[in-house]
Amino acid sequence: MAKAASKVPQPIRRSDEFLVFGSPLIGDDEKREILDCLETGWLGTGPKVARLEREFRAYKQAAHSVAVNSCTAALHLSMLAAGIGPGDEVITTALTFCATVNAIIHAGATPVLADVDPVTLNIDPGQVEARITERTKAILPVHFAGRPCEMNALVAIAKRRGLLLIEDCAHAIETTYRGKHAGTFGTFGCFSFYVTKNMTTGEGGMVLTSDEKLADRIKTLALHGMSKDAWRRFSDEGYKHYYVVDCGYKYNMMDIQAALGIHQLRRIEKNWERRRRVWSTYQEELGDLPLTLPPPPEEGTRHAYHLYTVLVDPGRSRITRDQFMTAMTAENIGVGVHYQSIPIHPYYQQRFGWRPEEYPNSLRIGQQTVSLPLSAKLADRDVSDVVGAARKILKG
Ligand SMILES: Cc1ncc(COP(=O)(O)O)c(C=O)c1O
């Protein structure tokens, strides 16, 4: 009986050790800082948010920064502050998270999709140019997985055609392109501190801009349209009146969130180095499998190593992407999809008439892509389990 049981194939990891995709690395400093919020009672927007804004803009070498409660809010407010609204078109990528597109819709504008380069998975500048009309107001590129877009080409198009550039940097905190930080090329750079991101505040985001007036406007719009610094109204300097100067939103970040972010930011380079190593290990250990691995970072750029995405082409791998994902899950390894192409979603099809086959690169990548775990929290054993599971499924 015991002999028969031992022949049952065992997964690479036990089920009680399931490797959760994108699990964040939280240290004792974060815990202490959150405790400080609880003890002082300053939970909402306050001095810790102001500190995170200061330290984040210093890290990114940007002039102004406004913390908000998500990257979606950052994108939405950037477009509003820039005066983008009904009748305007904004060109973005067909391979992104739905939030990028939804933020354009929230602003009242019309999203227009451009297909991606099949190798870098970033928006194709030629496709952008082809989609410009007299209604186009802005280009909204996404630095996919942390790999910078072709910023020289995009900046040149924006300048030549008189368009705004708003960068979705949800994956790209540590990204640079020819020595310049992602998020500082256009009018706005929008960042995400969601749980799975390179630094987290649970939920959270940040806008960077070089324009002080636009930064002030975003600050106002993020807190009900109340005059700037209204968050200080209950401070120890005594009650202060505020004035509503616009109909804004409830998009402010809390000090509890910033308490996490301050210490996450301090370890950003250390965590980047850890992910770089994991990324290199995957490149080395998976190279002989029937998968398409990501290309190395382009010269003169710095990749943020936010996602490690491989393509499973059933013609080559003899297995579909979804079968591969199911098999990885059976090995107790969590995986993700970034992303199915935007035009496959029914809401967008109904509203904008988009047809997936008009964006062939995004469509194919959306069907073949799978993201392997890439978090600074991964131990060496976790990484070898991911490699072992992939090898077992594709070669075993
Ligand atoms: C490319 C991209 N843009 C925008 C967002 C939205 O970020 P948030 O969840 O902070 O609103 C995400 C989040 O996953 C993303 O990956």
The ligand as an ORCA input file, in Angstrom:
! r2SCAN-3c Opt
* xyz 0 1
  C      -0.040     49.171    -16.967
  C      -0.928     49.519    -15.810
  N      -1.550     50.703    -15.790
  C      -2.340     51.073    -14.769
  C      -2.537     50.246    -13.694
  C      -3.462     50.672    -12.599
  O      -2.795     50.786    -11.382
  P      -3.622     50.915    -10.028
  O      -4.067     49.556     -9.634
  O      -2.618     51.489     -9.058
  O      -4.736     51.840    -10.289
  C      -1.901     49.014    -13.647
  C      -2.115     48.113    -12.504
  O      -2.001     46.926    -12.536
  C      -1.077     48.626    -14.737
  O      -0.439     47.449    -14.733
*
